């Protein structure tokens, strides 16, 4: 037995309704469980209860054993002076406040099947722990849960943007530039791309908006990947330009060891990705405009079409020439950047700097992008979930990574519905 489980039972009203009376023999009614507190202090704030026809409003504390009140030193903490109900699994001791009044105690009861299934789901090693019980859940509840998961995933993504806002003094263009650069790392080199962007402010690059050579020189120079010399004329120009521009702008390159390329296809090499990113700088302001003016779907697919320098059409790096490279930006890559960067940035921008609620617009955008197809989404498809668009895939990825993998079934709307249905069997 855990306190977490008792919190779950109380919060979701899954207790045995035939045992609603205190250890003192008084009739108890839970009008409202209140607000679940995940920080220090009592477990539930502002609960509303009725004891023998008298209504009380205050805080609720939950323990396995009533004597845990002293074990946790609540008797010495003034924050627990407004506890109106002590919920326990085992009422082994009466608890009194400083004014000598006894705290009403409720030894909570619940159907054993709920605890058994809760413990089972917590310990199952299956990819989707609740897969054997999904038929108990109505489709409307599944759909509601998935939509909430997609928005929750977006909310998690904008936490990083909020950190960037602090670093950049709320400079919108800088926030977008750094997050866009990060997206070109496609996971493996995301941190390196962010370091590169942090070392080279967007306002410097925009000074050379009409000169692709200078933009590439700055980005490759700052990446630490530019060699000291080369036999290729194009690379020689990059080296020369960077030496000149780095002095003008007092720049210092990041360490080349930040970049990774093990187990990576050549088309994903950092050199190609930096070249693609460089080719977007001339349309950078158009991208920002499209996002902040809610024209994301209308314009972005046309803007996200990197046109790399000729050199990269037969080179994957600065070392040697190859017959032909795949330097084009695939539709899949466009979709990934839209899903992971452009849409979260739009959500962040309007949440922070505008009173306009664009949640419905964001959902519509995601529904108009093809879904991600990977091992995790295919696991959901095996148990009957549809993966029609990126709203579905984002929701399924979030549900799997944040709930299923951690066995947080008790925090999931689908898991809660399963428990409610099982409690009625």
Secondary structure, DSSP 8 states (H G I E B T S, - for coil): --HHHHHHHHHTT-B-TT--B-TTS-BEEEEE--EE--SSS-SEEEEEEEETTEEEEEEEEEEEETTHHHHTTGGG-GGGTTEEEEEEEE--S--B-TTS-B--EEE--B-HHHHHHHHHHHH--SSSTTGGGGGGS-HHHHHHHHHHHHHHHHHHHHHHHHHHHHHTTT-HHHHHHHHHHHHTTTTTTHHHHHHHHHHS-HHHHHTTTT-HHHHHHHHHHHHT---S--SSHHHHHHHHHHHHHHHHTT-----GGG---TT--GGG-HHHHHHHHHHHGGGHHHHHHHHHTT-HHHHHHHH------GGGGSBSSSS-B-S----S--HHHHHHHIIIIIHHHHHHHHHHH-S---HHHHHHHHHTS----SHHHHHHHHTT----SHHHHHHHHHHIIIIITTT-GGGSHHHHHHHHHHHT-
